[in-house]
Amino acid sequence: MKVEFNIEGVDYVLPEKMTIGQYQKIQGKQDIMGVDKSLFILSVLTGCPIQTLRKVKTEHSARLFKYADLLFKEEDTKYQQTFTFQEKNYGFIPNLNEITLGEYIDLDHFITDGVVKNLHKIIAILYRPLKYGQKIMGKYVWDIDEYSTEDFEDRANLFKDLEVEKAFSASSFFLHTGLQSIKVMKDSLVEEKMSLEMMEKIQKLELLVKKMDHHLMNTGVGMES
């Protein structure tokens, strides 16, 4: 629910959805609590200065705090294989089993360095410009641009304005799909001799998934399974 309010002749809007950038700012401020924390959250979400928010009547501020709190309620947001953002189509990595060394190295770095502060960068690796997307024999098939550092920073900065719920659902999907991929690869090689290359592949994906799960649980971003 979008909420509009006016203070001293200036209109402000409490958005229906929180962006990745807003979420990062809020989670990055851990040294305040209580009303000060609520005012800071409102300021980030609406752009209204904290000193101006202090002039709001108590009954009105309580309502604003309530609406703002709803943005933090975890919803069962469905993972999207593809989506359109600012008139451009993006798609998730089609097959995590085929993740490249470059994708792995950068994902590992950003996850280890901190999921919340690097959330826009992690999502910019997982979602890239869509090459095509179509249904073939009832199954949706798609492909995305190869991973490149050339356009990465621009896409990551753009994704700061992306709805954070898309990042949550993508992170959850990455965890669950990663675990499934690991199990499938291990099961398929039980009766076969596992090559060193395949063993390293499984170990790398397993490490990524474990790191992602650890950081998400510690920051409250992840979904318990």
KAQUI-V563938 format. One record per residue. N is the residue number from 0. RES is the residue in one letter. PHI is phi in whole degrees, 0 to 359 (999 if undefined). PSI is psi as a letter, one per 20 degrees, with the letter a starting at -180 (* if undefined). OMEGA is omega in whole degrees, -180 to 180 (NA if undefined). Layout:
{{N	RES	PHI	PSI	OMEGA} {N	RES	PHI	PSI	OMEGA}}
//
This chain:
{{0	M	999	p	178} {1	K	278	p	-178} {2	V	243	p	179} {3	E	252	q	177} {4	F	211	r	-176} {5	N	232	p	176} {6	I	230	p	178} {7	E	53	l	176} {8	G	82	j	180} {9	V	251	p	-180} {10	D	273	p	177} {11	Y	231	q	-179} {12	V	229	p	172} {13	L	268	o	-172} {14	P	293	r	177} {15	E	285	h	-178} {16	K	232	q	177} {17	M	267	q	179} {18	T	271	r	177} {19	I	300	g	-180} {20	G	299	g	179} {21	Q	295	g	179} {22	Y	299	g	-180} {23	Q	296	g	179} {24	K	297	g	-178} {25	I	293	g	-179} {26	Q	290	h	180} {27	G	281	i	-180} {28	K	253	n	-176} {29	Q	251	j	-175} {30	D	261	j	177} {31	I	230	q	-177} {32	M	219	r	174} {33	G	63	c	-178} {34	V	296	h	179} {35	D	299	h	178} {36	K	295	g	-180} {37	S	297	g	178} {38	L	294	g	178} {39	F	297	g	179} {40	I	299	g	179} {41	L	299	h	180} {42	S	296	g	179} {43	V	295	g	-175} {44	L	286	h	-174} {45	T	251	i	-176} {46	G	82	j	179} {47	C	277	p	-180} {48	P	302	q	-179} {49	I	301	g	180} {50	Q	298	h	177} {51	T	287	h	179} {52	L	297	h	180} {53	R	295	i	-179} {54	K	273	i	180} {55	V	288	q	179} {56	K	297	q	-175} {57	T	305	g	-178} {58	E	297	h	179} {59	H	285	h	-180} {60	S	294	h	179} {61	A	298	h	179} {62	R	291	g	179} {63	L	295	g	178} {64	F	299	h	-179} {65	K	295	g	180} {66	Y	295	g	-180} {67	A	296	h	-179} {68	D	296	h	-180} {69	L	297	h	180} {70	L	292	i	-179} {71	F	264	i	180} {72	K	288	p	-177} {73	E	288	p	179} {74	E	255	q	178} {75	D	278	m	-177} {76	T	280	p	-177} {77	K	286	p	176} {78	Y	297	p	179} {79	Q	249	p	177} {80	Q	296	g	179} {81	T	222	q	175} {82	F	205	r	178} {83	T	250	p	-180} {84	F	222	p	-178} {85	Q	50	l	174} {86	E	65	k	177} {87	K	227	q	-178} {88	N	266	p	180} {89	Y	232	q	179} {90	G	224	q	178} {91	F	285	q	176} {92	I	307	o	-174} {93	P	299	h	-175} {94	N	218	o	-179} {95	L	293	h	177} {96	N	293	h	-176} {97	E	254	k	-179} {98	I	299	p	-177} {99	T	276	r	179} {100	L	298	g	180} {101	G	297	g	178} {102	E	298	g	-179} {103	Y	299	g	-178} {104	I	300	g	-177} {105	D	288	h	176} {106	L	299	g	180} {107	D	300	g	-180} {108	H	296	g	-176} {109	F	290	h	177} {110	I	293	g	-180} {111	T	295	h	-178} {112	D	288	i	178} {113	G	136	o	-176} {114	V	298	g	-175} {115	V	297	g	-176} {116	K	291	h	179} {117	N	250	j	-175} {118	L	303	g	180} {119	H	296	h	180} {120	K	284	h	178} {121	I	297	g	180} {122	I	292	h	179} {123	A	290	h	174} {124	I	276	g	-178} {125	L	289	h	179} {126	Y	245	p	179} {127	R	225	r	-179} {128	P	310	p	-176} {129	L	279	p	175} {130	K	278	g	177} {131	Y	199	r	176} {132	G	204	p	-178} {133	Q	203	q	177} {134	K	269	p	177} {135	I	235	o	-178} {136	M	54	l	176} {137	G	84	i	-179} {138	K	247	p	180} {139	Y	282	p	-179} {140	V	238	p	-180} {141	W	212	r	176} {142	D	215	q	-177} {143	I	233	r	178} {144	D	299	q	175} {145	E	297	q	-180} {146	Y	289	p	180} {147	S	216	q	179} {148	T	280	i	-176} {149	E	296	g	-178} {150	D	255	j	-175} {151	F	298	g	-176} {152	E	298	g	179} {153	D	297	g	-180} {154	R	292	g	180} {155	A	298	g	179} {156	N	295	h	177} {157	L	297	h	-177} {158	F	289	i	175} {159	K	296	h	179} {160	D	265	j	179} {161	L	281	q	179} {162	E	301	p	-175} {163	V	294	h	180} {164	E	297	h	176} {165	K	293	h	179} {166	A	292	g	179} {167	F	298	g	-178} {168	S	294	h	179} {169	A	293	g	179} {170	S	296	g	179} {171	S	296	g	179} {172	F	296	g	179} {173	F	301	g	-180} {174	L	296	g	-175} {175	H	293	g	-180} {176	T	291	h	178} {177	G	299	g	179} {178	L	295	g	179} {179	Q	296	g	-180} {180	S	298	g	179} {181	I	298	g	-179} {182	K	296	g	-180} {183	V	298	g	-179} {184	M	296	g	-180} {185	K	292	g	-178} {186	D	297	h	-177} {187	S	289	i	-177} {188	L	250	j	-178} {189	V	299	g	-177} {190	E	263	j	179} {191	E	244	r	177} {192	K	283	p	-177} {193	M	280	p	179} {194	S	287	q	179} {195	L	299	h	-180} {196	E	296	g	180} {197	M	292	h	179} {198	M	298	g	179} {199	E	295	h	-180} {200	K	297	g	180} {201	I	296	g	-178} {202	Q	296	h	180} {203	K	294	g	180} {204	L	294	h	179} {205	E	296	g	179} {206	L	296	g	179} {207	L	300	g	-177} {208	V	297	g	180} {209	K	296	g	179} {210	K	296	g	-180} {211	M	299	g	-179} {212	D	298	g	-180} {213	H	299	g	-177} {214	H	290	h	180} {215	L	293	g	180} {216	M	294	h	-179} {217	N	285	h	-179} {218	T	256	i	179} {219	G	79	j	-179} {220	V	274	h	-172} {221	G	282	r	177} {222	M	253	p	180} {223	E	289	q	180} {224	S	249	*	NA}}
//
